[in-house]
Amino acid sequence: MDLPASLWAALGVLGLIAVFVLHRQPIPFAIAVTLSAVALGAARYNLSQPVIDQTHIAYFNGIEDVVISGLVIKAPDLHETYQNLTVESEIISQAGGVQQPVSGRILIHAPRTQIIDYGTRIEAAGRLEEAQNFGAFDYRAYLAKRGILAIMNRPSLTQLEAGAGNPLMHALTAVRKRAQESINQLLPQPQAALLSGILLGDDHAIPADLQKDFRNTGMTHIIAISGFNIAVIAGALLAGGRQVVGIRLAAWIAIVVVVVYTVFVGAEASVVRAAVMAILM
């Protein structure tokens, strides 16, 4: 049903009230929980849909020679010859030098001539486009789930400012970078790439033939940060901590570590889902 978010939210709140009222009646209680979850989920979905107008970056898709100023909000996604940068746009300039504030994320495909880290404010000049799908893979939907509705391929880049962004994210990014360097120093390839995929969620250095072997044997979940990794972390902390500090404190320590680790590896949907389940457990 195409209902406004406010109505879905109201239905969700009514469902929560029914949950408390009916908590002693198992079947009505279960129905109330389900309906409340559906209504609140629908409200959240409606609220998450962007409004594409002149204040949103996707409004300018297809326009040549625009200049975008924005902040790199994630660690660069590094490949052999290029890097993908997720940028929160701030200002757009069009032909004639007309500037206006904008919002929304863009994905920039840039040469790997100089690594551009998280928290760098950049200026990118080029053409904004809507992502194109690759065969059966819905790349446009894949990016949209991450809030990205525009891309820019190989623009002219200028770094304006370094060190902006969240200090905690800077600290986690530095630790992640140091961990990656240590793995590369301690192990040869492709073992180092495999360990990076398992621990850090960075599987781009794994050779294509090895990735194919994992797919053919149904073992790709090992190199994707998800429930397996979170379960190992939470289980190890609970098992070791209960003997030292007791099960209650060990559980709180495990929760904190799981949350930090989730942010540390990029907080992809599969990781967040696994983290929520581990915390509930």
JOWO-V543500 format. One record per pair of residues at least 12 apart in sequence whose C-alpha atoms are under 10 Angstrom apart, sorted by the first residue. I is the first residue (numbers start at 1). J is the second residue. Records with the same first field share a line. If there is no record, write none. Layout:
BEGIN
I->J / J
END
This chain:
BEGIN
1->42
2->42 / 46
3->42 / 43 / 46
4->42 / 43 / 46 / 47
5->39 / 40 / 41 / 42 / 43 / 44 / 45 / 46 / 47 / 48
6->40 / 43 / 44 / 46 / 47
7->39 / 40 / 42 / 43
8->36 / 38 / 39 / 40 / 41 / 42 / 43 / 44 / 45 / 46
9->36 / 39 / 40 / 41 / 42 / 43 / 44
10->36 / 39 / 40 / 43
11->35 / 36 / 37 / 38 / 39 / 40 / 43
12->32 / 33 / 34 / 35 / 36 / 37 / 38 / 39 / 40 / 41 / 42 / 43
13->36 / 37 / 39 / 40
14->32 / 35 / 36 / 39
15->29 / 31 / 32 / 33 / 34 / 35 / 36 / 37 / 38 / 39 / 40
16->29 / 32 / 33 / 34 / 35 / 36 / 37 / 40
17->32 / 33 / 36
18->31 / 32 / 33 / 35 / 36
19->31 / 32 / 33 / 34 / 35 / 36
20->32 / 33
48->145 / 147
49->144 / 147
50->104 / 147 / 149
51->104
52->104 / 149
53->102
54->100 / 101 / 102 / 103
55->90 / 91 / 92 / 100 / 101 / 102 / 103 / 104
56->89 / 90 / 92 / 101 / 102 / 103 / 104 / 105 / 149 / 150
57->88 / 89 / 90 / 91 / 92 / 101 / 102 / 103 / 104 / 105 / 106 / 128 / 148 / 149 / 150 / 151
58->102 / 103 / 104 / 105 / 106 / 128 / 129 / 130 / 148 / 149 / 150 / 151
59->102 / 104 / 128 / 149 / 150
60->92 / 94 / 127 / 128 / 129 / 130 / 150
61->127 / 128 / 129 / 130 / 131 / 149 / 150 / 151 / 152
62->127 / 128 / 129 / 130 / 150
63->94 / 95 / 126 / 127 / 128 / 129
64->94 / 95 / 125 / 126 / 127 / 128 / 129
65->93 / 94 / 95 / 124 / 125 / 126 / 127 / 128 / 155
66->92 / 93 / 94 / 95 / 97 / 99 / 124 / 125 / 126 / 127 / 128 / 155
67->91 / 92 / 93 / 94 / 95 / 97 / 99 / 123 / 124 / 125 / 126 / 127 / 128 / 155 / 156 / 157
68->87 / 88 / 89 / 90 / 91 / 92 / 93 / 94 / 99 / 101 / 102 / 106 / 122 / 123 / 124 / 125 / 126 / 127 / 128 / 152 / 157
69->87 / 88 / 89 / 90 / 91 / 92 / 93 / 101 / 102 / 121 / 122 / 123 / 124 / 125 / 157 / 158 / 159 / 160
70->86 / 87 / 88 / 89 / 90 / 91 / 92 / 102 / 103 / 104 / 105 / 106 / 119 / 120 / 121 / 122 / 123 / 124 / 160
71->85 / 86 / 87 / 88 / 89 / 90 / 105 / 118 / 119 / 120 / 121 / 122 / 123 / 159 / 160 / 161 / 162 / 164 / 165
72->85 / 86 / 87 / 88 / 89 / 105 / 106 / 107 / 108 / 116 / 117 / 118 / 119 / 120 / 121 / 122 / 162 / 164 / 165
73->85 / 86 / 87 / 88 / 89 / 105 / 117 / 118 / 119 / 120 / 121 / 164 / 165 / 166 / 169
74->86 / 87 / 88 / 117 / 118 / 119 / 120 / 165 / 169 / 170 / 173 / 266
75->115 / 116 / 117 / 118 / 119 / 120 / 169 / 170 / 173 / 174 / 176 / 177 / 266
76->112 / 115 / 116 / 117 / 118
77->109 / 115 / 116 / 117 / 202 / 204
78->110 / 111 / 112 / 115 / 116 / 202 / 203 / 204 / 205
79->111 / 112 / 204 / 205
80->111 / 112 / 204 / 205
81->110 / 111 / 112 / 113
82->109 / 110 / 111 / 112 / 113 / 114 / 115 / 154
83->108 / 109 / 110 / 111 / 112 / 113 / 114 / 115 / 116 / 154
84->107 / 108 / 109 / 110 / 111 / 112 / 116 / 151 / 152 / 153 / 154
85->106 / 107 / 108 / 109 / 110 / 115 / 116 / 117 / 118 / 151 / 152
86->105 / 106 / 107 / 108 / 109 / 118 / 146 / 147 / 148 / 151
87->104 / 105 / 106 / 107 / 108 / 118 / 119 / 120 / 121 / 122 / 148 / 151
88->102 / 103 / 104 / 105 / 106 / 107 / 121 / 147 / 148
89->101 / 102 / 103 / 104 / 105 / 106 / 121 / 122 / 123
90->102 / 103 / 104 / 105 / 121 / 123
91->103 / 123
92->123 / 124 / 125
93->125
94->125
104->147 / 148 / 149 / 150
105->143 / 144 / 146 / 147 / 148 / 149 / 150 / 151
106->128 / 129 / 130 / 143 / 147 / 148 / 149 / 150 / 151 / 152
107->128 / 129 / 131 / 143 / 147 / 148 / 149 / 150 / 151 / 152 / 153
108->124 / 126 / 128 / 150 / 151 / 152 / 153 / 154 / 155 / 157
109->151 / 152 / 153 / 154 / 155
110->124 / 152 / 153 / 154 / 155 / 156 / 157
111->153 / 154 / 155 / 156 / 157
116->159 / 162
117->162 / 163 / 170 / 173 / 174
118->162 / 163 / 164 / 165 / 166 / 169 / 170 / 173 / 174
119->161 / 162 / 163 / 164 / 165 / 166 / 167 / 169 / 170 / 173
120->159 / 160 / 161 / 162 / 163 / 164 / 165
121->158 / 159 / 160 / 161 / 162 / 163 / 164 / 165
122->157 / 158 / 159 / 160 / 161 / 162
123->155 / 156 / 157 / 158 / 159 / 160 / 161
124->152 / 153 / 154 / 155 / 156 / 157 / 158 / 159
125->152 / 153 / 154 / 155 / 156 / 157 / 158
126->152 / 153 / 154 / 155 / 156 / 157
127->150 / 151 / 152 / 153 / 154 / 155
128->149 / 150 / 151 / 152 / 153 / 155
129->149 / 150 / 151 / 152 / 153
130->148 / 149 / 150 / 151 / 152
131->143 / 144 / 148 / 149 / 150 / 151 / 152
132->151
145->269
146->268 / 269
168->263
169->263 / 264
171->264
172->260 / 261 / 263 / 264 / 265
173->263 / 264 / 265 / 266
175->264
176->196 / 199 / 200 / 264 / 265
177->200
179->196 / 199 / 200
180->192 / 193 / 195 / 196 / 199 / 200 / 202
181->196
183->195 / 196
184->196
189->205 / 206 / 207
190->205 / 206 / 207 / 210
191->206
192->205 / 206
193->205 / 206 / 207 / 223
194->206 / 207 / 210 / 211 / 222 / 223
195->223
196->223
197->222 / 223 / 224 / 225 / 265
198->221 / 222 / 223 / 224 / 225 / 226 / 228 / 229
199->222 / 223 / 224 / 225 / 229 / 261 / 265
200->223 / 224 / 225 / 261 / 264 / 265 / 266
201->223 / 224 / 225 / 226 / 229 / 264 / 265 / 266 / 267 / 268 / 271
202->223 / 224 / 225 / 265 / 266
203->223 / 224 / 225
206->223
211->223
224->270 / 271
225->262 / 265 / 266 / 267 / 268 / 270 / 271 / 272 / 274
226->262 / 268 / 269 / 270 / 271 / 272 / 273 / 274 / 275
227->270 / 271 / 272 / 273 / 274 / 275 / 277 / 278
228->271 / 274
229->258 / 261 / 271 / 274 / 275
230->254 / 257 / 258 / 259 / 261 / 262 / 271 / 272 / 274 / 275 / 276 / 277 / 278 / 279
231->258 / 274 / 275 / 277 / 278
233->254 / 255 / 257 / 258 / 261 / 278
234->250 / 251 / 253 / 254 / 255 / 256 / 257 / 258 / 275 / 278 / 279 / 281
235->251 / 254 / 278
236->254
237->250 / 251 / 252 / 253 / 254 / 255 / 257 / 258
238->250 / 251 / 252 / 253 / 254 / 255
239->251
241->253 / 254
251->279 / 281
252->279
254->278 / 279
255->275 / 276 / 278 / 279 / 280 / 281
256->279
258->271 / 272 / 274 / 275 / 276 / 278 / 279
259->271 / 272 / 275 / 276 / 278 / 279
261->275
262->274 / 275 / 276
END
